């Protein structure tokens, strides 16, 4: 592989409307563990899991649809994307201290390095990017594959 090559890996999962968001968090954490992020960058891993939780919750609660969760990791960034069937774009709003919810996108904005929304033919995708921890050389056989 030459120096201009990009190494990337990714996973996808559909989370039906009636599924628990905890299953999305657990799934994401298993993949982060396989990447070594839970050891090398535990704070970032926690931020990714929080973002997964908020984006999937928003898809279920506001779009009333299943959520397509995709995580891709390249040499620079871990991208977390959730697609739902609503065309309404989320925006961070001021937190209302009287309300229990309504802070999801504020949290994503606070913990992700960047995030964006994109309209799609059948809804939208919301994506957040987290910079990869400093790469450490892997020893042979050290890369793990999570069990789905």
C-alpha positions as CSV (number, residue, x, y, z in Angstrom):
1,X,0.0,0.0,0.0
2,X,1.5,3.4,-1.0
3,X,1.6,6.4,1.3
4,X,-1.5,8.0,-0.3
5,X,-3.7,5.0,0.5
6,X,-6.5,5.4,3.0
7,X,-7.4,2.5,5.3
8,X,-11.1,2.4,6.3
9,X,-13.4,0.0,8.1
10,X,-17.1,0.3,8.7
11,X,-20.2,-1.3,10.2
12,X,-23.9,-0.8,9.8
13,X,-27.0,-1.7,11.7
14,X,-30.7,-1.1,11.5
15,X,-32.5,-0.2,14.7
16,X,-36.3,-0.7,14.4
17,X,-38.5,1.9,16.1
18,X,-39.4,-0.5,18.9
19,X,-35.7,-1.4,19.7
20,X,-34.0,-0.2,22.8
21,X,-31.4,2.6,22.3
22,X,-29.2,0.6,24.8
23,X,-28.6,-2.0,22.1
24,X,-27.2,0.7,19.8
25,X,-24.9,2.0,22.6
26,X,-23.7,-1.6,23.3
27,X,-23.1,-2.3,19.6
28,X,-21.1,0.9,19.2
29,X,-19.0,0.2,22.3
30,X,-18.1,-3.3,21.0
31,X,-16.9,-1.8,17.8
32,X,-15.0,1.0,19.6
33,X,-13.4,-1.7,21.8
34,X,-12.4,-3.6,18.6
35,X,-10.7,-0.4,17.3
36,X,-8.9,0.0,20.7
37,X,-10.6,3.3,21.4
38,X,-12.0,2.2,24.8
39,X,-8.4,1.8,25.9
40,X,-6.5,4.5,24.0
41,X,-9.2,7.2,24.1
42,X,-11.8,6.3,26.7
43,X,-13.2,9.9,26.8
44,X,-13.7,9.9,23.0
45,X,-15.2,6.5,23.1
46,X,-17.7,7.7,25.7
47,X,-18.5,10.8,23.5
48,X,-19.1,8.5,20.5
49,X,-21.5,6.3,22.6
50,X,-23.3,9.3,23.9
51,X,-23.7,10.6,20.3
52,X,-25.0,7.2,19.1
53,X,-27.6,7.3,21.9
54,X,-28.7,10.8,21.1
55,X,-28.9,10.4,17.3
56,X,-30.8,7.1,17.5
57,X,-33.2,8.5,20.2
58,X,-33.9,11.5,17.9
59,X,-34.6,9.2,15.0
60,X,-37.0,7.1,17.0
61,X,-38.7,10.0,18.9
62,X,-38.9,12.8,16.3
63,X,-38.9,10.9,13.0
64,X,-41.0,8.0,14.3
65,X,-38.9,5.7,12.1
66,X,-36.3,3.0,12.3
67,X,-32.7,4.3,12.5
68,X,-29.9,3.2,10.1
69,X,-26.7,3.5,12.2
70,X,-23.4,3.5,10.3
71,X,-20.0,3.8,11.8
72,X,-16.9,4.2,9.6
73,X,-13.4,4.7,10.7
74,X,-10.5,5.9,8.6
75,X,-7.0,7.1,9.4
76,X,-8.3,10.5,10.5
77,X,-11.8,10.2,11.9
78,X,-14.6,8.0,13.2
79,X,-17.9,9.0,11.5
80,X,-21.1,8.1,13.2
81,X,-24.2,8.5,10.9
82,X,-27.8,7.9,11.6
83,X,-30.4,8.0,8.8
84,X,-34.1,8.3,9.5
85,X,-37.2,8.9,7.4
86,X,-37.9,12.5,8.5
87,X,-36.9,15.4,6.2
88,X,-36.9,17.8,9.2
89,X,-33.4,18.8,10.0
90,X,-32.3,18.9,13.7
91,X,-30.8,22.0,15.2
92,X,-29.4,22.6,18.7
93,X,-31.8,24.7,20.7
94,X,-31.4,26.5,24.0
95,X,-31.9,24.2,26.9
96,X,-35.1,24.7,28.8
97,X,-34.3,24.0,32.5
98,X,-38.0,23.1,33.0
99,X,-37.9,20.3,30.4
100,X,-36.5,16.9,30.8
101,X,-35.4,16.4,27.2
102,X,-34.5,18.6,24.2
103,X,-30.7,18.7,24.7
104,X,-29.6,15.9,22.3
105,X,-28.1,18.0,19.6
106,X,-26.6,20.4,22.1
107,X,-24.8,17.4,23.6
108,X,-23.7,16.2,20.1
109,X,-22.4,19.7,19.3
110,X,-20.5,19.7,22.6
111,X,-18.8,16.3,22.3
112,X,-18.2,15.8,18.5
113,X,-15.4,17.4,16.6
114,X,-17.8,18.2,13.8
115,X,-21.4,17.3,12.9
116,X,-23.7,17.9,9.9
117,X,-27.1,17.0,8.5
118,X,-27.8,16.1,4.9
119,X,-31.1,15.7,3.2
120,X,-31.6,12.3,1.5
121,X,-34.2,11.1,-1.0
122,X,-36.1,9.3,1.8
123,X,-35.3,11.4,4.9
124,X,-32.0,12.7,6.3
125,X,-28.7,11.7,7.7
126,X,-27.1,13.2,10.7
127,X,-23.3,12.6,11.0
128,X,-20.8,13.3,13.6
129,X,-17.0,13.1,13.3
130,X,-14.5,12.2,16.1
131,X,-10.8,12.5,15.4
132,X,-8.9,9.3,15.8
133,X,-6.6,8.9,18.7
134,X,-2.9,8.9,17.9
135,X,-2.1,5.7,16.0
136,X,0.0,3.2,17.7
137,X,1.7,0.3,15.8
138,X,-0.3,-2.9,16.1
139,X,1.3,-6.2,16.8
140,X,0.4,-9.1,14.7
141,X,-3.0,-10.5,15.6
142,X,-3.9,-7.5,17.9
143,X,-6.8,-6.3,15.8
144,X,-10.1,-7.7,17.2
145,X,-13.4,-8.2,15.5
146,X,-16.5,-7.5,17.5
147,X,-19.3,-10.2,17.7
148,X,-22.6,-8.8,16.3
